[in-house]
C-alpha cells in the first residue's frame, strides 16, 4: 500500500514510529502535512494536492490531527474518504472526539461511566452548577484544552466560583466535573485498535500535581485492566466511532469513569510503558481494511461483468 501519515511534524515520536512500522510491513509511507494540503471539488472527481503533487496514489491514511487544526484537518480526512481512501479514523469521529462536551454527551447516552459533569454559560448559574457536581473540591476544564492545559482543581466553593467567573469573563467555554479523590492522582489509558485493547498503562501525577498527563511530568507504567475497564474502553471507542483511540479512565468506587477519548493518542508513553509495538497494530488494521475494500471492488467488478454479458 501507499500510506500517508497526516502530521505537521515528521520528527514527532508517534509519526516516526508509524512510518517505521509501515515500512517494516513492506509498504511505501510518507509524511504529509495536512495543513498544507488543498482540495479540488468537482463532479465525480474529488482531488487532493500537496505541494503541487496529486495524492491520487494514496491507499490509506493515518490522521494525526492536532487540536488547533481540527476543522481543517478533518476536512482533509473527509476528502480522502470521498476518494475511497482507507482511514485509521473517520473524519466525523475525529471531530466528535475533539469536542469535550459532545464527547461526554455521547458517552452518557451510551450508558458509560463518567464523572458528574456540568456545563453552563451564565454567571448566575454558578452556585447551582457547583452543587450539581457534588460541590468542592471540583475540576474545571477548558473545552479547548489539551495535555492537561486549562485544567484547574478548585479546593473550595469560593475558589471554584472565582475561577468559573474568571473563565466566563474571558469568554471561555468550560466544563465542571466532580473530583474523584479515590483516584489519588492516577488515571488509566487504554489503547484501542479495531475494537480490541492492545495495551494499557497507569499514569501517576508528580508530587503536588493532580494532573497525571505525561506532558505535565507524570510517570507511566504497564497496567493490567480489569474486565470492566477493558469493556468500558472498547465501548467508549465504539460509541465515538473511533477505530484507533486512547481512552482515559479514572478508577473510582463506582467503577471506571471515562475522562476523555483521544483520536490521536501518542505512542511514546504507551510503547515505553508496555514494551509493545503499538504502531504496527495500527498498520495491520489498515491492511485488513484495504483487503476488505479491494475484495468489495472485485465483487462489484465481477457483478457488473456478469450483468453486461447477460445483456449480450
PyMOL commands that set and color helices and strands:
alter all, ss='L'
color gray80, all
select helices_A, chain A and resi 13-24+34-36+67-82+91-98+100-109+123-132+157-169+181-183+214-216+227-240+268-274+278-311
alter helices_A, ss='H'
color red, helices_A
select strands_A, chain A and resi 2-6+28-32+37-40+47-50+53-54+60-63+86-87+117-118+138-142+151-154+174-178+186-193+196-204+219-222+244-250+257-262
alter strands_A, ss='S'
color yellow, strands_A
deselect
rebuild
show_as cartoon
